[in-house]
Amino acid sequence: MYLFIAIIFIAELIVAGFILYWIIKADKYVKSLDIKVAKFSPKLIESIQNTRYAVCSIQTAIDKILAFIKRKKIEFWRRVVNLIVIYLILNILKTKFKKAATYCEYAVFLKDCWDSIPG
């Protein structure tokens, strides 16, 4: 009976020693990782700040692009309405005043050509 208890006790000591060995080994590994993380921490913080700055810059650029598109859309519709009104007036004048309508058509054509020149 005592032999059986002694064998079990020795087996438990072996298992406990094995567990302690792995705990100590894991502790050394964690300490080495802690040193590496402490060395890498400033670079990590800097990278996070750079990423935040890049995201803010991209967001600002997208907002500016969307505002530009919105302005161009409004400008386009304003030009379309102006052209429709001008050509309606021209058609009305054409029926009543043939010569004046011709001169107005030339003026509108010249204005369109002038507006199409980039610059």
C-alpha positions in Angstrom: 0.0 0.0 0.0 2.8 2.4 0.9 4.6 1.5 -2.3 1.5 2.4 -4.3 1.2 5.8 -2.5 4.9 6.5 -3.0 4.6 5.7 -6.8 1.6 8.0 -7.1 3.4 10.8 -5.1 6.6 10.4 -7.3 4.4 10.5 -10.5 2.7 13.7 -9.2 6.1 15.2 -8.5 7.2 14.4 -12.0 4.1 15.9 -13.5 4.4 19.0 -11.3 8.0 19.4 -12.2 7.1 19.1 -15.9 4.4 21.7 -15.5 6.7 24.1 -13.6 9.4 23.6 -16.4 6.8 24.7 -19.0 5.6 27.6 -16.9 9.2 28.9 -16.4 9.9 28.4 -20.1 6.7 30.3 -21.0 7.6 33.1 -18.6 11.0 33.5 -20.2 9.3 33.6 -23.6 6.8 36.2 -22.4 9.6 38.4 -20.9 11.5 38.3 -24.2 8.3 39.3 -26.1 7.7 42.1 -23.6 11.1 43.5 -24.4 10.5 43.3 -28.1 7.1 44.9 -27.7 8.6 47.7 -25.6 11.2 48.3 -28.3 8.5 48.3 -31.1 6.0 50.4 -29.2 7.2 53.8 -30.4 7.2 52.7 -34.0 3.7 51.2 -33.5 2.4 54.5 -32.0 4.0 56.4 -34.9 2.5 54.1 -37.4 -0.9 54.5 -35.9 -0.6 58.2 -35.9 0.5 58.2 -39.6 -2.4 55.9 -40.4 -4.8 58.3 -38.7 -3.4 61.2 -40.6 -3.6 59.3 -43.9 -7.3 58.4 -43.2 -8.1 62.1 -42.3 -6.3 63.2 -45.5 -8.3 60.7 -47.6 -11.5 61.8 -46.0 -10.8 65.4 -46.7 -9.9 64.7 -50.3 -13.1 62.7 -50.8 -15.2 65.5 -49.2 -13.5 68.1 -51.6 -14.1 65.8 -54.6 -17.8 65.4 -53.7 -18.2 69.2 -53.2 -16.5 69.8 -56.5 -18.9 67.4 -58.2 -21.9 69.0 -56.5 -20.8 72.5 -57.7 -20.3 71.2 -61.3 -23.7 69.6 -61.2 -25.3 72.8 -60.1 -23.3 74.8 -62.7 -24.3 72.3 -65.5 -28.0 72.6 -64.7 -27.8 76.3 -64.5 -26.2 76.4 -68.0 -28.8 74.0 -69.4 -31.6 76.3 -68.1 -29.9 79.4 -69.5 -29.5 77.7 -72.9 -33.1 76.6 -72.9 -34.3 80.1 -72.0 -32.1 81.7 -74.6 -33.2 79.4 -77.4 -36.8 79.8 -76.4 -36.4 83.6 -76.7 -34.7 83.1 -80.0 -37.5 81.0 -81.4 -40.0 83.6 -80.2 -38.0 86.4 -81.8 -37.5 84.4 -85.0 -41.1 84.3 -85.7 -41.6 88.0 -85.0 -38.3 89.6 -86.0 -36.3 87.7 -88.6 -33.3 90.0 -88.8 -33.0 90.5 -85.1 -33.2 86.8 -84.5 -30.4 86.1 -86.9 -28.1 88.6 -85.2 -29.1 87.1 -81.8 -28.3 83.6 -83.1 -24.8 84.8 -84.2 -24.3 86.5 -80.8 -25.3 83.3 -79.0 -23.1 81.2 -81.2 -20.1 83.5 -80.6 -20.8 83.4 -76.8 -20.9 79.6 -76.9 -17.6 79.5 -78.8 -16.1 82.0 -76.3 -17.2 79.9 -73.3 -15.9 76.7 -74.8 -12.3 78.1 -75.0 -10.4 76.7 -71.9 -8.7 79.3 -69.9 
